[in-house]
Amino acid sequence: MLIFEADSTAVVHNMDSPELFPYKPPQMRKIFDAFAAMLCARAGRGQEHAA
């Protein structure tokens, strides 16, 4: 999967102007939400195993 650009750090950022890149904010929100959901799901699994 290629997300906007590939560089040595693979940084996905939300610092570009929405006027200049109007397609980015909705896609960035999807990426950030998916990442947060992944962390929450993993954190929940960790608690189940610890019990």
mmCIF file of the N, C-alpha and C atoms, coordinates in Angstrom:
data_MODEL
# 
_entry.id   MODEL 
# 
loop_
_atom_site.group_PDB 
_atom_site.id 
_atom_site.type_symbol 
_atom_site.label_atom_id 
_atom_site.label_alt_id 
_atom_site.label_comp_id 
_atom_site.label_asym_id 
_atom_site.label_entity_id 
_atom_site.label_seq_id 
_atom_site.pdbx_PDB_ins_code 
_atom_site.Cartn_x 
_atom_site.Cartn_y 
_atom_site.Cartn_z 
_atom_site.occupancy 
_atom_site.B_iso_or_equiv 
_atom_site.pdbx_formal_charge 
_atom_site.auth_seq_id 
_atom_site.auth_comp_id 
_atom_site.auth_asym_id 
_atom_site.auth_atom_id 
_atom_site.pdbx_PDB_model_num 
ATOM 1   N N  . MET A 1 1  ? 0.837   -1.154  0.000  1.00 0.00 ? 1  MET A N  1 
ATOM 2   C CA . MET A 1 1  ? 0.000   0.000   0.000  1.00 0.00 ? 1  MET A CA 1 
ATOM 3   C C  . MET A 1 1  ? 0.892   1.231   0.000  1.00 0.00 ? 1  MET A C  1 
ATOM 4   N N  . LEU A 1 2  ? 0.560   2.193   -0.818 1.00 0.00 ? 2  LEU A N  1 
ATOM 5   C CA . LEU A 1 2  ? 1.291   3.457   -0.865 1.00 0.00 ? 2  LEU A CA 1 
ATOM 6   C C  . LEU A 1 2  ? 0.388   4.554   -0.327 1.00 0.00 ? 2  LEU A C  1 
ATOM 7   N N  . ILE A 1 3  ? 0.827   5.235   0.690  1.00 0.00 ? 3  ILE A N  1 
ATOM 8   C CA . ILE A 1 3  ? 0.039   6.297   1.304  1.00 0.00 ? 3  ILE A CA 1 
ATOM 9   C C  . ILE A 1 3  ? 0.705   7.631   0.989  1.00 0.00 ? 3  ILE A C  1 
ATOM 10  N N  . PHE A 1 4  ? 0.234   8.296   -0.043 1.00 0.00 ? 4  PHE A N  1 
ATOM 11  C CA . PHE A 1 4  ? 0.661   9.626   -0.458 1.00 0.00 ? 4  PHE A CA 1 
ATOM 12  C C  . PHE A 1 4  ? 2.112   9.701   -0.930 1.00 0.00 ? 4  PHE A C  1 
ATOM 13  N N  . GLU A 1 5  ? 3.040   9.181   -0.155 1.00 0.00 ? 5  GLU A N  1 
ATOM 14  C CA . GLU A 1 5  ? 4.440   9.243   -0.541 1.00 0.00 ? 5  GLU A CA 1 
ATOM 15  C C  . GLU A 1 5  ? 5.214   8.237   0.297  1.00 0.00 ? 5  GLU A C  1 
ATOM 16  N N  . ALA A 1 6  ? 6.337   7.859   -0.192 1.00 0.00 ? 6  ALA A N  1 
ATOM 17  C CA . ALA A 1 6  ? 7.198   6.960   0.571  1.00 0.00 ? 6  ALA A CA 1 
ATOM 18  C C  . ALA A 1 6  ? 8.527   7.673   0.783  1.00 0.00 ? 6  ALA A C  1 
ATOM 19  N N  . ASP A 1 7  ? 8.959   7.720   2.005  1.00 0.00 ? 7  ASP A N  1 
ATOM 20  C CA . ASP A 1 7  ? 10.260  8.294   2.302  1.00 0.00 ? 7  ASP A CA 1 
ATOM 21  C C  . ASP A 1 7  ? 10.948  7.400   3.331  1.00 0.00 ? 7  ASP A C  1 
ATOM 22  N N  . SER A 1 8  ? 12.094  7.783   3.765  1.00 0.00 ? 8  SER A N  1 
ATOM 23  C CA . SER A 1 8  ? 12.872  6.917   4.655  1.00 0.00 ? 8  SER A CA 1 
ATOM 24  C C  . SER A 1 8  ? 12.222  6.713   6.018  1.00 0.00 ? 8  SER A C  1 
ATOM 25  N N  . THR A 1 9  ? 11.352  7.640   6.444  1.00 0.00 ? 9  THR A N  1 
ATOM 26  C CA . THR A 1 9  ? 10.718  7.504   7.748  1.00 0.00 ? 9  THR A CA 1 
ATOM 27  C C  . THR A 1 9  ? 9.268   7.049   7.668  1.00 0.00 ? 9  THR A C  1 
ATOM 28  N N  . ALA A 1 10 ? 8.695   7.013   6.474  1.00 0.00 ? 10 ALA A N  1 
ATOM 29  C CA . ALA A 1 10 ? 7.301   6.606   6.261  1.00 0.00 ? 10 ALA A CA 1 
ATOM 30  C C  . ALA A 1 10 ? 6.343   7.403   7.149  1.00 0.00 ? 10 ALA A C  1 
ATOM 31  N N  . VAL A 1 11 ? 6.597   8.685   7.276  1.00 0.00 ? 11 VAL A N  1 
ATOM 32  C CA . VAL A 1 11 ? 5.771   9.555   8.111  1.00 0.00 ? 11 VAL A CA 1 
ATOM 33  C C  . VAL A 1 11 ? 4.474   9.899   7.372  1.00 0.00 ? 11 VAL A C  1 
ATOM 34  N N  . VAL A 1 12 ? 3.368   9.743   8.060  1.00 0.00 ? 12 VAL A N  1 
ATOM 35  C CA . VAL A 1 12 ? 2.070   10.184  7.552  1.00 0.00 ? 12 VAL A CA 1 
ATOM 36  C C  . VAL A 1 12 ? 1.677   11.372  8.413  1.00 0.00 ? 12 VAL A C  1 
ATOM 37  N N  . HIS A 1 13 ? 1.558   12.538  7.805  1.00 0.00 ? 13 HIS A N  1 
ATOM 38  C CA . HIS A 1 13 ? 1.283   13.742  8.590  1.00 0.00 ? 13 HIS A CA 1 
ATOM 39  C C  . HIS A 1 13 ? 0.051   14.458  8.060  1.00 0.00 ? 13 HIS A C  1 
ATOM 40  N N  . ASN A 1 14 ? -0.450  15.334  8.876  1.00 0.00 ? 14 ASN A N  1 
ATOM 41  C CA . ASN A 1 14 ? -1.641  16.102  8.546  1.00 0.00 ? 14 ASN A CA 1 
ATOM 42  C C  . ASN A 1 14 ? -1.329  17.591  8.642  1.00 0.00 ? 14 ASN A C  1 
ATOM 43  N N  . MET A 1 15 ? -0.177  17.993  8.100  1.00 0.00 ? 15 MET A N  1 
ATOM 44  C CA . MET A 1 15 ? 0.253   19.378  8.229  1.00 0.00 ? 15 MET A CA 1 
ATOM 45  C C  . MET A 1 15 ? 0.108   20.174  6.940  1.00 0.00 ? 15 MET A C  1 
ATOM 46  N N  . ASP A 1 16 ? -0.332  19.526  5.867  1.00 0.00 ? 16 ASP A N  1 
ATOM 47  C CA . ASP A 1 16 ? -0.493  20.243  4.605  1.00 0.00 ? 16 ASP A CA 1 
ATOM 48  C C  . ASP A 1 16 ? -1.795  21.030  4.592  1.00 0.00 ? 16 ASP A C  1 
ATOM 49  N N  . SER A 1 17 ? -1.805  22.098  3.849  1.00 0.00 ? 17 SER A N  1 
ATOM 50  C CA . SER A 1 17 ? -2.987  22.947  3.738  1.00 0.00 ? 17 SER A CA 1 
ATOM 51  C C  . SER A 1 17 ? -4.125  22.199  3.042  1.00 0.00 ? 17 SER A C  1 
ATOM 52  N N  . PRO A 1 18 ? -5.318  22.164  3.650  1.00 0.00 ? 18 PRO A N  1 
ATOM 53  C CA . PRO A 1 18 ? -6.465  21.526  2.997  1.00 0.00 ? 18 PRO A CA 1 
ATOM 54  C C  . PRO A 1 18 ? -6.854  22.217  1.685  1.00 0.00 ? 18 PRO A C  1 
ATOM 55  N N  . GLU A 1 19 ? -6.534  23.507  1.558  1.00 0.00 ? 19 GLU A N  1 
ATOM 56  C CA . GLU A 1 19 ? -6.820  24.210  0.308  1.00 0.00 ? 19 GLU A CA 1 
ATOM 57  C C  . GLU A 1 19 ? -5.916  23.715  -0.819 1.00 0.00 ? 19 GLU A C  1 
ATOM 58  N N  . LEU A 1 20 ? -4.691  23.387  -0.474 1.00 0.00 ? 20 LEU A N  1 
ATOM 59  C CA . LEU A 1 20 ? -3.740  22.916  -1.470 1.00 0.00 ? 20 LEU A CA 1 
ATOM 60  C C  . LEU A 1 20 ? -3.945  21.426  -1.780 1.00 0.00 ? 20 LEU A C  1 
ATOM 61  N N  . PHE A 1 21 ? -4.293  20.637  -0.754 1.00 0.00 ? 21 PHE A N  1 
ATOM 62  C CA . PHE A 1 21 ? -4.500  19.198  -0.906 1.00 0.00 ? 21 PHE A CA 1 
ATOM 63  C C  . PHE A 1 21 ? -5.871  18.827  -0.329 1.00 0.00 ? 21 PHE A C  1 
ATOM 64  N N  . PRO A 1 22 ? -6.957  19.156  -1.020 1.00 0.00 ? 22 PRO A N  1 
ATOM 65  C CA . PRO A 1 22 ? -8.298  18.929  -0.460 1.00 0.00 ? 22 PRO A CA 1 
ATOM 66  C C  . PRO A 1 22 ? -8.666  17.460  -0.274 1.00 0.00 ? 22 PRO A C  1 
ATOM 67  N N  . TYR A 1 23 ? -7.979  16.561  -0.954 1.00 0.00 ? 23 TYR A N  1 
ATOM 68  C CA . TYR A 1 23 ? -8.278  15.128  -0.847 1.00 0.00 ? 23 TYR A CA 1 
ATOM 69  C C  . TYR A 1 23 ? -7.670  14.499  0.406  1.00 0.00 ? 23 TYR A C  1 
ATOM 70  N N  . LYS A 1 24 ? -6.724  15.168  1.030  1.00 0.00 ? 24 LYS A N  1 
ATOM 71  C CA . LYS A 1 24 ? -5.989  14.549  2.133  1.00 0.00 ? 24 LYS A CA 1 
ATOM 72  C C  . LYS A 1 24 ? -6.748  14.436  3.457  1.00 0.00 ? 24 LYS A C  1 
ATOM 73  N N  . PRO A 1 25 ? -7.442  15.469  3.935  1.00 0.00 ? 25 PRO A N  1 
ATOM 74  C CA . PRO A 1 25 ? -8.059  15.363  5.268  1.00 0.00 ? 25 PRO A CA 1 
ATOM 75  C C  . PRO A 1 25 ? -8.983  14.156  5.463  1.00 0.00 ? 25 PRO A C  1 
ATOM 76  N N  . PRO A 1 26 ? -9.891  13.848  4.532  1.00 0.00 ? 26 PRO A N  1 
ATOM 77  C CA . PRO A 1 26 ? -10.736 12.670  4.762  1.00 0.00 ? 26 PRO A CA 1 
ATOM 78  C C  . PRO A 1 26 ? -9.932  11.366  4.807  1.00 0.00 ? 26 PRO A C  1 
ATOM 79  N N  . GLN A 1 27 ? -8.910  11.267  3.981  1.00 0.00 ? 27 GLN A N  1 
ATOM 80  C CA . GLN A 1 27 ? -8.084  10.064  3.969  1.00 0.00 ? 27 GLN A CA 1 
ATOM 81  C C  . GLN A 1 27 ? -7.214  9.970   5.214  1.00 0.00 ? 27 GLN A C  1 
ATOM 82  N N  . MET A 1 28 ? -6.709  11.119  5.656  1.00 0.00 ? 28 MET A N  1 
ATOM 83  C CA . MET A 1 28 ? -5.908  11.128  6.875  1.00 0.00 ? 28 MET A CA 1 
ATOM 84  C C  . MET A 1 28 ? -6.760  10.706  8.074  1.00 0.00 ? 28 MET A C  1 
ATOM 85  N N  . ARG A 1 29 ? -8.001  11.182  8.129  1.00 0.00 ? 29 ARG A N  1 
ATOM 86  C CA . ARG A 1 29 ? -8.891  10.810  9.231  1.00 0.00 ? 29 ARG A CA 1 
ATOM 87  C C  . ARG A 1 29 ? -9.099  9.306   9.250  1.00 0.00 ? 29 ARG A C  1 
ATOM 88  N N  . LYS A 1 30 ? -9.258  8.696   8.085  1.00 0.00 ? 30 LYS A N  1 
ATOM 89  C CA . LYS A 1 30 ? -9.422  7.236   8.012  1.00 0.00 ? 30 LYS A CA 1 
ATOM 90  C C  . LYS A 1 30 ? -8.184  6.528   8.556  1.00 0.00 ? 30 LYS A C  1 
ATOM 91  N N  . ILE A 1 31 ? -7.013  7.009   8.180  1.00 0.00 ? 31 ILE A N  1 
ATOM 92  C CA . ILE A 1 31 ? -5.768  6.400   8.643  1.00 0.00 ? 31 ILE A CA 1 
ATOM 93  C C  . ILE A 1 31 ? -5.630  6.549   10.157 1.00 0.00 ? 31 ILE A C  1 
ATOM 94  N N  . PHE A 1 32 ? -5.858  7.757   10.671 1.00 0.00 ? 32 PHE A N  1 
ATOM 95  C CA . PHE A 1 32 ? -5.724  8.000   12.109 1.00 0.00 ? 32 PHE A CA 1 
ATOM 96  C C  . PHE A 1 32 ? -6.747  7.192   12.902 1.00 0.00 ? 32 PHE A C  1 
ATOM 97  N N  . ASP A 1 33 ? -7.985  7.128   12.415 1.00 0.00 ? 33 ASP A N  1 
ATOM 98  C CA . ASP A 1 33 ? -9.023  6.354   13.103 1.00 0.00 ? 33 ASP A CA 1 
ATOM 99  C C  . ASP A 1 33 ? -8.699  4.864   13.102 1.00 0.00 ? 33 ASP A C  1 
ATOM 100 N N  . ALA A 1 34 ? -8.202  4.360   11.975 1.00 0.00 ? 34 ALA A N  1 
ATOM 101 C CA . ALA A 1 34 ? -7.844  2.943   11.892 1.00 0.00 ? 34 ALA A CA 1 
ATOM 102 C C  . ALA A 1 34 ? -6.690  2.629   12.838 1.00 0.00 ? 34 ALA A C  1 
ATOM 103 N N  . PHE A 1 35 ? -5.720  3.520   12.936 1.00 0.00 ? 35 PHE A N  1 
ATOM 104 C CA . PHE A 1 35 ? -4.586  3.306   13.830 1.00 0.00 ? 35 PHE A CA 1 
ATOM 105 C C  . PHE A 1 35 ? -5.046  3.300   15.287 1.00 0.00 ? 35 PHE A C  1 
ATOM 106 N N  . ALA A 1 36 ? -5.917  4.255   15.648 1.00 0.00 ? 36 ALA A N  1 
ATOM 107 C CA . ALA A 1 36 ? -6.438  4.312   17.019 1.00 0.00 ? 36 ALA A CA 1 
ATOM 108 C C  . ALA A 1 36 ? -7.247  3.050   17.336 1.00 0.00 ? 36 ALA A C  1 
ATOM 109 N N  . ALA A 1 37 ? -8.050  2.583   16.388 1.00 0.00 ? 37 ALA A N  1 
ATOM 110 C CA . ALA A 1 37 ? -8.841  1.362   16.591 1.00 0.00 ? 37 ALA A CA 1 
ATOM 111 C C  . ALA A 1 37 ? -7.922  0.156   16.775 1.00 0.00 ? 37 ALA A C  1 
ATOM 112 N N  . MET A 1 38 ? -6.839  0.116   16.010 1.00 0.00 ? 38 MET A N  1 
ATOM 113 C CA . MET A 1 38 ? -5.885  -0.982  16.140 1.00 0.00 ? 38 MET A CA 1 
ATOM 114 C C  . MET A 1 38 ? -5.262  -0.987  17.535 1.00 0.00 ? 38 MET A C  1 
ATOM 115 N N  . LEU A 1 39 ? -4.879  0.186   18.037 1.00 0.00 ? 39 LEU A N  1 
ATOM 116 C CA . LEU A 1 39 ? -4.296  0.271   19.371 1.00 0.00 ? 39 LEU A CA 1 
ATOM 117 C C  . LEU A 1 39 ? -5.305  -0.129  20.448 1.00 0.00 ? 39 LEU A C  1 
ATOM 118 N N  . CYS A 1 40 ? -6.537  0.342   20.307 1.00 0.00 ? 40 CYS A N  1 
ATOM 119 C CA . CYS A 1 40 ? -7.574  0.003   21.293 1.00 0.00 ? 40 CYS A CA 1 
ATOM 120 C C  . CYS A 1 40 ? -7.864  -1.492  21.282 1.00 0.00 ? 40 CYS A C  1 
ATOM 121 N N  . ALA A 1 41 ? -7.926  -2.076  20.106 1.00 0.00 ? 41 ALA A N  1 
ATOM 122 C CA . ALA A 1 41 ? -8.182  -3.513  20.002 1.00 0.00 ? 41 ALA A CA 1 
ATOM 123 C C  . ALA A 1 41 ? -7.041  -4.299  20.636 1.00 0.00 ? 41 ALA A C  1 
ATOM 124 N N  . ARG A 1 42 ? -5.838  -3.879  20.376 1.00 0.00 ? 42 ARG A N  1 
ATOM 125 C CA . ARG A 1 42 ? -4.679  -4.576  20.948 1.00 0.00 ? 42 ARG A CA 1 
ATOM 126 C C  . ARG A 1 42 ? -4.634  -4.410  22.454 1.00 0.00 ? 42 ARG A C  1 
ATOM 127 N N  . ALA A 1 43 ? -4.954  -3.226  22.941 1.00 0.00 ? 43 ALA A N  1 
ATOM 128 C CA . ALA A 1 43 ? -4.960  -2.978  24.384 1.00 0.00 ? 43 ALA A CA 1 
ATOM 129 C C  . ALA A 1 43 ? -6.020  -3.839  25.055 1.00 0.00 ? 43 ALA A C  1 
ATOM 130 N N  . GLY A 1 44 ? -7.162  -3.994  24.423 1.00 0.00 ? 44 GLY A N  1 
ATOM 131 C CA . GLY A 1 44 ? -8.219  -4.832  24.971 1.00 0.00 ? 44 GLY A CA 1 
ATOM 132 C C  . GLY A 1 44 ? -7.817  -6.291  25.030 1.00 0.00 ? 44 GLY A C  1 
ATOM 133 N N  . ARG A 1 45 ? -7.121  -6.776  24.001 1.00 0.00 ? 45 ARG A N  1 
ATOM 134 C CA . ARG A 1 45 ? -6.651  -8.158  23.989 1.00 0.00 ? 45 ARG A CA 1 
ATOM 135 C C  . ARG A 1 45 ? -5.618  -8.387  25.083 1.00 0.00 ? 45 ARG A C  1 
ATOM 136 N N  . GLY A 1 46 ? -4.792  -7.379  25.351 1.00 0.00 ? 46 GLY A N  1 
ATOM 137 C CA . GLY A 1 46 ? -3.782  -7.517  26.385 1.00 0.00 ? 46 GLY A CA 1 
ATOM 138 C C  . GLY A 1 46 ? -4.397  -7.681  27.754 1.00 0.00 ? 46 GLY A C  1 
ATOM 139 N N  . GLN A 1 47 ? -5.498  -7.003  28.015 1.00 0.00 ? 47 GLN A N  1 
ATOM 140 C CA . GLN A 1 47 ? -6.166  -7.115  29.307 1.00 0.00 ? 47 GLN A CA 1 
ATOM 141 C C  . GLN A 1 47 ? -6.790  -8.491  29.472 1.00 0.00 ? 47 GLN A C  1 
ATOM 142 N N  . GLU A 1 48 ? -7.351  -9.050  28.400 1.00 0.00 ? 48 GLU A N  1 
ATOM 143 C CA . GLU A 1 48 ? -7.965  -10.378 28.480 1.00 0.00 ? 48 GLU A CA 1 
ATOM 144 C C  . GLU A 1 48 ? -6.938  -11.438 28.845 1.00 0.00 ? 48 GLU A C  1 
ATOM 145 N N  . HIS A 1 49 ? -5.746  -11.311 28.253 1.00 0.00 ? 49 HIS A N  1 
ATOM 146 C CA . HIS A 1 49 ? -4.704  -12.318 28.523 1.00 0.00 ? 49 HIS A CA 1 
ATOM 147 C C  . HIS A 1 49 ? -4.144  -12.178 29.934 1.00 0.00 ? 49 HIS A C  1 
ATOM 148 N N  . ALA A 1 50 ? -4.164  -10.971 30.476 1.00 0.00 ? 50 ALA A N  1 
ATOM 149 C CA . ALA A 1 50 ? -3.590  -10.748 31.801 1.00 0.00 ? 50 ALA A CA 1 
ATOM 150 C C  . ALA A 1 50 ? -4.517  -11.261 32.906 1.00 0.00 ? 50 ALA A C  1 
ATOM 151 N N  . ALA A 1 51 ? -5.790  -11.384 32.622 1.00 0.00 ? 51 ALA A N  1 
ATOM 152 C CA . ALA A 1 51 ? -6.757  -11.782 33.662 1.00 0.00 ? 51 ALA A CA 1 
ATOM 153 C C  . ALA A 1 51 ? -6.690  -13.244 34.015 1.00 0.00 ? 51 ALA A C  1 
# 
